Amino acid sequence: MAFASFDSKNAGAPMAEINMVPLIDVMLVLLVIFIITAPLLTNAVKLELPKASSQVNQTAADKVEFAIDAGGLLYWNGELVTRPEAQKRFAAESGKQPQPEIHLRADQAVAYRYVAQTLADASKAGLTKVGFVSEPEAAQP
């Protein structure tokens, strides 16, 4: 597109100005279109909802302290139990709502098979919240 000028001195120089009027016109048209269509995009139904108040039912999940000592003996909340008895208790606890948390404390000298058996028994019973309890290391100077 060629631009002509009546100034003969700068006849060969390119025009260094941008005409902003068409750009502003286009922006104003787009603004009007958006102002008109924006309320159409919200589909709100005016309802008068009933008012009711209730207390939040917060049931705290129980926890079971399950311990395994260095000799492989099992303890349910401090009470000595056998493995079949622990399996029965796991099955009974899995039926509760909400399910209790099993806090597993295992002596560091216990054989891993006792811990694995306990985890397998809890999993077979359907318990999903099993956590390992440990003591933090002492800060080293």
Buried (B, 14 or more C-beta within 10 A) or exposed (E): EEEEEEEEEEEEEEEEEEEEEEEEEEEEEEEEEEEEEEEEEEEEEEEEEEEEEEEEEEEEEEEBBBBBBEEBBBBBEEEEBEEEEBBBBBBEBBEEEEBBBBBBBBBEEBBEEBBEBBBEBBEEBEBEBBEEEEEEEEEEE
